[in-house]
Structures are given as C-alpha cells and as structure tokens.
C-alpha cells in the first residue's frame, strides 16, 4: 500500500509519545514493503520537504495565529486559534495538495491540532479512505486533555468545548475506521457525540495500545534485595500526574521502609514546589532525565499516580518488559490493562491515602513480588513491536481492500464495561 501519515508534529519539531509511535510505525511498515510518507506541520512560513529514516516527510506551514508548541501563546489569541482549529479550510487545501501529489491508498491520521478535522474532509473529497488514530482527547476538547488545573477531570464536555467541537462531531462520520489507545479514552470521546457510527458498528473501532522499543525483552533485573522498598515514578513533572499525592503517600509510610526516585523534567517553578513538598521526607530523590534501562534496574515498583484520566502512558508497558510491576491510580486507560494483584496493583483512588495503602501492601508482602515480576514479563508480550505493527497493518489493509479487522487489537463496544 501507499500510506500517508498525518500528524501535527514530527522531527525536528516534535518527539513526544505520539511522534515516537508514528516514526516507529512508518519505519516498520516501510520495511514490510509499504510506501510510507509523512505529512506534518512546520513553524516556518514556507512548505518544505525532507527525508527521515528513508521516508519522505512533507512539512506544511501552519495557517493560524500562532505556533502552539513552543514559546509564548498569547491568551487574547487563544479563542481565535481554537476557532480556526475547529475547522481550518486553509489547512484543508494545503493538505489536499500534498495528498494529490502523494496519491496514497490510505491515510492514517494521528494528532490533528493545527490541521483540524478538515484533514478528514480533505481525504474524503479525494476519495482516500482515512483511519483516525486517537492518542488523546483532542476530538472532544481543544486542549486535548478534558482536564483543567484546579478543576480536575471534566465530568462532561463543557459548553466551550462543545461549541468548538461542532465541526468535529459533524465530520466524525468520515473516517473509515478508528484506532484508540484505550477503551476509556474512546468511551469518554464517544459520550460527547463523536464518531456516532461506532455506536452502530458502521465505523469500526479497534483498541491498539503502544509498543515497546525492542522485540525481545531486556534482561530481567536481579531479584529484589533486602532493604527499603524502592518505588519510582517517571514522566513529565506536571500537576496532572499526581506527584503531590505520591510524595504525601511516602511521608506516611513507616520510616525507613521505602525510597522514592522521581525521574523526569518539567517547569522549574513546579519542580521546585515538588522538591519543597518532599523536603521533610527522607528517601525521596529527584533524578531528572534518565535512561529507562538504568532506571528500571534501580527500582522495585513503578508508581503512576495520575489524577488525570491519562490515556495510556507507554512507561507502563516499558516497565513491564523489565519485570517491574506498577501501582496505578484507577483513572484513565491503565486499569483496563492490569490483572490486579497479578500484573500490577490498582489503587483504590488517586489520593495519598489510597496510594499509601497500595504501597504498604507490597512492603508488607500481601502480594508475592516474584510472581508479579514474572507475570509482568509475560504480560509485556502483546506490546512487542511486530505485533503492534501487524495490528495497524491489518486495519489499514481492511479499509483499503475490505478485509476483516478481527486480529487487530480489541474491538470497542459501547455496551461493554471496561
């Protein structure tokens, strides 16, 4: 097949989780004989072209009031940006021009901020089937999060988001199929009226989670040694990640029973707030940026304490490949992928008390830790790169040739409880 991938960012302008997944996917599908190309945005005023991993990359200039990914985003201009990003006819024309030149058999759209859902219409008017991959809540929320600092998770779509989402709801019938990183994300998006065809089965939705970086699992760390339990957290330092609660949970554990390594970077002001909060609790260390291999060999358990409905952070399954089980909050997409007590621990809540109770269960031997380690290694097998690539390949092939998607991830169904 000739496959065109569309995504807001791509190197050198972005390298977050979605871009890592997309670059991996394009490279692996190219190795399988498909002709892949990338269409992405550039902050520069002119269209450009390049090549990464021997794959053609088309950089389209963004037609909006500012570049939203670096630098200052003027508050006065944000409503204008969001209004243009609800449906951007200029970006539709630019994308249509690129698709006309590339002549793909299928489009796989990922993050669409900047392009807007006019990308769906651009492909539809050219008669090219499109598969939409959802990494976050962008189709239901201009901020892509359905969460606000100080307010928490949105119980329902607010009036502002509902207004800006009108074009998205109306055009969401256009994708031939949808893939999503978790049932929970699609449940929340579907509840806003998006992708109505999914409710009837006319629009297939497959849950395809992330991939680990290597086909073979890394070397299993040595068995846990005596001494304090070594907890760890890794990711961007951000209020939505629940790190304040994790620090408070540590403060309530018996003295000397545990240590906590917090890896990751974030705004210095917020990082300073976290360090101050942890100042009175021995055993908490801030590690900054770390390599996964060294970090996972130095901890016994990963803690993912998000107070946000986090879609599906890839650090979870990367840790599993090292035989490192996770404690997770009951929010977002992770709980649906855990066999509680066998491949991880789902805390009763995201608050400090619930996290502390789950941490104490491990310290006090409620769960057999060695069994957890071995079960995690086995549970990491579905995240092998070859399997994830095959699942995407199956969906893309099906919308081009009319085949089945039965072997691609899990089927989302609105009547099931996840």
N, C-alpha and C positions, 0 to 999 in steps of 0.2 A: 504494500500500500504506500501511497504518498500521504504522509501525515504532517499536518501543520499544527504546532502547539502555540497557543496564545497565552501569554502571562504578563502581568503588569511589569515585573522586573526580571532581569537576567544579568549575569555577569557582563560587564564590570559594575553594573548599577545596583545589584542586589544579590545576596547569598543567604537568605533565611531558609527556613524549613521547606517552604513551597518551591523555592528555586533549586534547592538541593535535590528534592524529589523529582522535579521536572528535568533537570540536567541528567540525572541518573536514568530516567525513563527514556529520554530521547537517545541517549548513548546506547543503551541496551537494545532498544528496538531497531536502531540503525545497524547494530551488529547482527541482528536477525534478518537483515536484508531489506528492511523498510527504508524508504527515502524520507528522512525527517528534516524538518525545518522549524525554526523558532521565530515567532513574531512578538516583539516586546516593545517597551517604551524607552525613550531617551529624554533626558532633560535638555538636550541640545535642540536648537531651532530647526535643524535640517535632518531629513531621513538619512540613515546610514546603513551600511551592511558590513557584516564580518563573518567570521567562522570560528567556532569553538568546538573542540572535540571532533573536527572534520564535519561539523553540521552547520549549515547556513543559518545565520541569525540576521533578521531584518529589524532594525531599530526605527520606530516611528516616533516623531516628535509629539508630545502631549499637547492637545488643544484644550487648555483650561487656564485658570487664573494664577496658578502657582504649581510648582513641583512639590508633591506632598511627602516625599520620602526623606528629605534632608533639609536642614536649615529652618528658617522661620516660616510659620504658616499663619498669616495674619487672621486674627479672629473675625474681623469685619468681612473678609472674603470667603470664609468657610461656607456660609449658606449658598453663595454663588457657585463655589466649587461643587458642592453636593448637588445643587440643582442641575448643573451641567453633567455631573456624573450619573444622574438618574437615567438620562438618555442623551448621548452625545453624537449628533449627526455628523459632525466633522470627523470624529474618530471612526464612525461607520464608513465614511467614504475612504479614509486612509487605509483602513483595514481591508475593505473590499478591493482596493487597488493592489495591495500586497497579495491577497488570495488569488486574484485574477492572474497575477504573474506566476505564482507558485503552482496553481492548479492542483490542489491536494484532493485526494479521495475522501478525506475526513479531517475535521478539525477537532482537536482536544483543547478546550478552553479551561484554564485554571483560574488564578486570581484575575479579576476583571476591572479593578479600580483603575480609572483613567480611560480605559477602553469603554467602560459602561456596558450594559447589556445590549447596546447597539451592535456588539460583536455577534450576538445571536442572529440579529436581523441581517447583518452583512452576509453571513454564511447561508442563511435561508434563501435570500434573494438570488444567490449564485447557485442554488441547488446542491449545496455541500452539506451532508449530514454533520451534526456537531454533537460531541459528548462533553457535557459540563462536569468538571471535577471540582467538588466543594472542599476547601481546606478550612473555611471559617464561616462566619455568619453574614458575609457581605451582601448576599442577595436579599436579606431581611433587614439589614442595618447598615447605614452609610459608614459607621465607624468599624464595621466588621466584627464587633465583639458582643453585642447585646448585653453590655455591662458598662457601668459608669462608676468612677471613683466616688465613694461616699454614698452611693445608692445600691451598689451591688448588681446582681444579675436581673435583667428585665424579665418580669413575670409574663409580660405580653409585649407586643410591639407597641411602642409609644406613638403618639399622633404624628410627631415629626418624621419618624422613620416610615410610618405608614404612608405619609404623603410622598416622600421621596421614592418609595418602593412601588408606586403605582405602575410605572413602565415595566418594572421588573416582574411584577405579578402578571401583567397582561402578556408579556412576551415569553414568560417561562414555559409556555406550551411548545416553544420552538426546538429546544434541544431534543435530539432523538433518544438520548439516554443520559442518566446522571450517575456519577460515582461520588461517594462521600466517605470521609474517613471514619465516621461512626454513626450508629443509629441515632444517638442522642442529638447530634447536630442536625440531622435531617428531620427528626421529629420536631424540633423547635422551628426550623425553617418552614416546614410544611404547615405548621399551625398558623402561620401568618398568611396562608393562602397561596404560597408559591408552589409551582410545579403541580397544579391540580391534576394533571394526567397521571401522576404517580399514584394518586388515591384510587384510581380506577384500573390501574395496571397497564394503561396505554403507553405510559412513559416509564420504561424500566429503570429501577434504581438499584445499584449494587454497592454494598459496603466493602470498600477495599482500603485496608489500613496501610500503614507505612512499611518501609523496607529497612532492614539492617544493612550496613555498608558492605558486609562480606558474606559470601555464600556459605563458608564453613564457620562455625562458631569459634570465637577466640579461645585461648587456653583458659581452662577453669582456674580461678584463683584458689590458692590453698585453703583448706578448711579453716573455719573461724578459730582464731587463737583466744586464749583466756584474756580476761581484762574487760574494760568498759566496752559496751556495745557501740559500734561505730556506725552512726547514722550519717547520711549525706543527702544533700539537695543540690541540683544543678539546673541552671537555666537563667534567663534574664531576671535581674533584680527589679521587680515590678510589683506594685500594690496588689494586683490581681492574683499573684502567685501564693498568697497566704503565708509569707515568711514570718510576719509578726507573730502569727499564731504558732508556728513551728518553734520559734525562739521561746515563746512563753511556755509551750509544752515542755521544752527541755528544762526550763527553770524549775518545773515542778517534779522532775524525776529525782529519785534518791541520789544524793551527792556521790559522785564518782562512778555512777552506774553506766554512763553513756557519754559519748562525744558527738559533736555535730560539725561536719565540714560543709560549708555553704560555698558552692562554686558558681561563678557567673559574674557578669558585669551589668551595670545599669547607671542611671543618672547619679552623679556623685552626691547630690543632696539627699536623695533617698537612700543610697548606700550608707551614708553617714548616719541617717536615722536608724537603720538596722543595726549598725555597729554599736551605737549608743544603747539601743534596747538590749543588746546581747552583753553589754559590758559587765553586768553583775553576775553573769552565769559562767562558771568555769567550763572549759571544754569546747567552746564554740569558736571555730576558726573560719575566717573568710579567705577563700583561696584564689579569687579572681578567675581568669580564664584557665581551664585545664584541658588536657588531652583525655578523652574517655578511657583509654586503656589504663592509664596510671590511676585515674580517679576510682574506677570501679574495682580495681585491685586493692584499694585502700579503705573501702567501706564494706560493711556487712549488709546494710539495708538502705535503699533509696527511699526518700520521703517526698511525695508530690502533693503538697498540701493546698492546692489551688482553692481559692474561694470563688473563682470564676468558673463558668462551665467550659473548661478548656476542651477544645475539640478532640485532640488525641496527640499529646506530645510524644515525639519519637524517642525521647530519652528513656521512656518506659520500656520499650521493647529492646532498645540497645542494652539496657541494664540486664534484662532477662537473658540475653545471649551470653553474658558473663556469669550467669548463675546468681545474679543479685536480685532478690525479690524487692518489691516496692510496697510501701504503705501509701495508699491514695485516699483523697477525700471522696465522698460519694457523689461528687458533681462531675459533669462533663462526660466524655466518651470512655474514659479508662475503666470504670467499674464493669461495663458490659464485656470487657475482655479479660477479666480476672475470675478465676475459680477461687473464691475466698477461702483462705486457710491452706490452699494447695499451691497456687502460683502467685500469691500476693495477699495483702491484707487490705480490706476496705474499711476505713474508719467509719464510725457511726455518724460523724459530722465533720465539718471543716474547722470547727472551733478548737481552741487549745486543749480543752479537756478531753475531747474525743481523740485527738491525735496522741495525746499523752497516754490514754488508755491503750491504744493500739501499740504504741512503742513499749509499754510495760509488758504487754503480752509476750513480745519477743524476748525481752530481757529476762522475764520470769519463766520462760520455757513452755508457755502454753502451746506453742506450735513447734513441731520438730524442724529445726532450721536446716539441717542437712537435706531432709526431704523437700523442703521448699526450694533449696538451691537446685536440686536435680530436676524437680518439676518445672522450674523456670527454664532451664536449658532446653527441655523438650518443648515447652510452650513457645519458645522463640522460633521454632522451625517454620511455622507459617509466615514468618517475616523474612524468609530467605529471598534475596533479590530475584532469583529466577522465577519463583512462584508469583511474586507481585507483578513482575513484568508480564508474565503469561496471563494474569487476570486482566490487566489493562488491554493487552493484545486481543484477548477474547471479546471484550466489549467493543473495541474499535472495529474488529473484523465483523462482528454481528451487525452493527449499524450500516456497514458498507454492503455486506453480502446477505444479510437476513438470517444469519445463523443463530444458535442458541447462546445464552449467557449463563447457563446453569453452573458452569465451573468457575465463574468469576466472583470471588468473594462471597458475600452473603446477600440474599435478597432482602431488601427492606419491605416491610409490610405494615400498613397503618393499624392493623388490628392486633399486632403482637406487642407484648410488653417487653421492653429491653432493660 
